[in-house]
Amino acid sequence: MADFQEQLRQYRQQKQRKDLLTRIKTKAKRFWMLGTGADITQGKSETTIDIKPAKTLNKESGLIYETIDENVASSEDDELLPQDNRTNANANEESKCLKYTLWTVYLLFWVTLYVIAIELKFGVVFLMFSALFGIYFNTRTGPRKPSEISAYSVFNKNCESIDGTLKAEQFEREIRYGSGSVR
């Protein structure tokens, strides 16, 4: 009994740490992607329903079980209705305005730092670090989706290439049999 409670306590601590880490990552992504138009949810639902499980005591074993009331979940789902299209269009327009304003502020901040770096005789160094920073943050650093194929065929299952890739076999067929031989 004590061993089970210890495992349960460890499991809950691990879950709390994981939730905390997820919240920190989400806040960091929102901070970095503020106004850039990037989707930080990446396929996750925008609205989440928090259903707190009810705790019940089993008198025979003395254990506490958590159960979810299905009626509460279904009544909350009924309240979630789609918003008016005009509201979405207005929010989209405000988002674009915020995006352009933030990019302008970022550019002005970068130019200011660049001028300071030039005065300190570190203009080239600042420019090189800015280029590396831009390259790193404008390429995807996270894992790709399982169904997504890479532009580099060696990274795909069965070395499958994307449409429009000129392969040696295709080039050879075109030379030998003409362009009509290609699918």
C-alpha positions in Angstrom: 0.0 0.0 0.0 2.8 2.4 0.9 4.7 1.4 -2.2 1.7 2.3 -4.4 1.3 5.7 -2.7 4.9 6.4 -3.3 4.6 5.5 -7.0 1.5 7.7 -7.2 3.3 10.6 -5.6 6.3 10.3 -8.0 4.0 10.1 -10.9 2.2 13.2 -9.9 5.4 15.1 -9.3 6.7 14.0 -12.8 3.4 15.1 -14.4 3.6 18.5 -12.6 7.2 19.0 -13.8 6.1 18.2 -17.3 3.2 20.6 -17.2 5.4 23.3 -15.8 7.9 22.8 -18.5 5.2 22.8 -21.2 3.8 26.1 -19.8 7.3 27.7 -19.8 7.9 26.6 -23.4 4.6 28.0 -24.5 5.2 31.3 -22.8 8.7 31.5 -24.4 7.3 30.7 -27.9 4.6 33.3 -27.5 7.2 35.9 -26.5 9.5 35.1 -29.4 6.7 34.8 -32.0 4.8 37.9 -30.8 3.4 39.6 -33.9 5.2 37.5 -36.4 2.1 35.7 -37.6 3.5 32.3 -36.7 1.1 29.7 -35.2 2.4 28.8 -31.8 -0.3 26.2 -31.2 0.8 24.0 -34.1 -2.3 22.0 -34.6 -3.5 22.2 -31.0 -7.0 23.3 -30.2 -7.4 27.0 -29.3 -10.0 26.3 -26.7 -9.3 23.8 -24.0 -11.8 22.5 -21.5 -10.5 21.9 -18.0 -12.4 19.0 -16.5 -11.5 18.4 -12.9 -11.9 14.8 -12.0 -14.1 14.0 -9.0 -12.4 12.0 -6.2 -14.3 9.0 -4.8 -13.3 6.7 -2.0 -13.5 3.0 -2.4 -14.4 1.8 1.1 -13.3 -1.8 0.5 -9.7 -1.1 -0.5 -9.3 2.4 1.0 -8.1 3.8 -2.2 -9.1 7.1 -3.7 -10.2 7.0 -7.4 -10.6 9.9 -9.8 -13.6 9.9 -12.1 -14.8 12.3 -14.7 -18.5 13.4 -14.9 -19.5 13.0 -18.6 -22.5 15.3 -18.2 -20.3 18.3 -17.2 -18.1 17.8 -20.3 -21.0 17.6 -22.7 -22.7 20.7 -21.3 -19.5 22.7 -21.7 -19.0 21.5 -25.3 -22.5 22.9 -26.1 -21.5 26.4 -25.0 -18.6 26.6 -27.4 -20.1 28.2 -30.6 -18.2 29.6 -33.6 -17.6 33.4 -33.6 -19.0 35.9 -36.1 -16.9 36.2 -39.3 -16.8 40.0 -39.0 -15.2 39.6 -35.6 -12.5 37.2 -37.0 -11.8 39.6 -39.9 -11.4 42.5 -37.5 -9.1 40.5 -35.3 -7.1 39.4 -38.3 -6.7 43.0 -39.5 -5.5 44.1 -36.0 -3.1 41.2 -36.0 -1.6 42.3 -39.3 -1.3 45.9 -38.0 0.4 44.6 -34.8 2.7 42.4 -36.8 3.9 45.2 -39.1 4.3 47.6 -36.1 6.4 45.0 -34.2 8.6 44.3 -37.2 9.2 48.0 -37.6 10.2 48.2 -33.9 12.5 45.2 -34.3 14.1 46.8 -37.3 14.7 50.1 -35.6 16.1 48.4 -32.6 18.5 46.3 -34.8 19.6 49.5 -36.6 20.2 51.3 -33.3 22.3 48.4 -32.0 24.2 48.2 -35.4 25.1 51.9 -35.2 26.3 51.5 -31.6 28.4 48.4 -32.8 29.9 50.5 -35.6 30.9 53.2 -33.1 32.5 50.6 -31.0 34.4 49.2 -34.0 32.4 45.9 -33.9 30.1 46.5 -36.8 31.2 43.5 -38.8 31.0 41.2 -35.8 27.5 42.4 -35.0 26.5 42.0 -38.6 27.8 38.4 -38.7 26.1 37.5 -35.4 22.9 39.0 -36.7 23.1 36.9 -39.8 23.7 33.7 -37.8 20.8 34.7 -35.5 18.5 35.3 -38.4 19.5 32.0 -40.1 18.9 30.0 -36.9 15.5 31.6 -36.1 14.2 31.5 -39.6 14.8 27.8 -40.1 12.7 25.3 -38.3 14.5 23.9 -35.3 11.8 21.5 -34.2 11.0 18.1 -35.4 9.0 17.7 -38.6 5.5 16.1 -38.7 5.5 12.3 -39.3 3.6 12.6 -42.6 5.8 15.5 -43.9 8.5 14.7 -46.4 11.8 16.4 -46.6 13.2 18.2 -49.7 16.3 16.0 -49.3 15.2 12.5 -50.4 17.8 10.7 -48.3 15.8 11.7 -45.2 12.5 10.3 -46.5 11.2 6.8 -46.2 12.4 4.7 -49.2 14.4 7.7 -50.3 11.2 9.2 -51.9 11.8 12.5 -53.6 9.4 15.4 -53.8 7.6 16.4 -57.0 9.7 18.6 -59.3 13.0 17.0 -58.4 15.3 16.3 -61.3 16.7 12.8 -60.7 19.5 11.1 -62.6 17.1 8.4 -63.8 14.7 11.0 -65.2 17.5 12.9 -66.8 18.8 9.7 -68.5 15.4 8.8 -69.8 14.9 12.3 -71.3 18.3 12.1 -73.0 17.7 8.6 -74.4 14.0 8.7 -75.3 13.0 12.4 -75.3 11.0 14.5 -73.0 7.8 12.6 -73.7 9.0 9.5 -71.9 8.8 11.2 -68.5 5.6 10.8 -66.6 
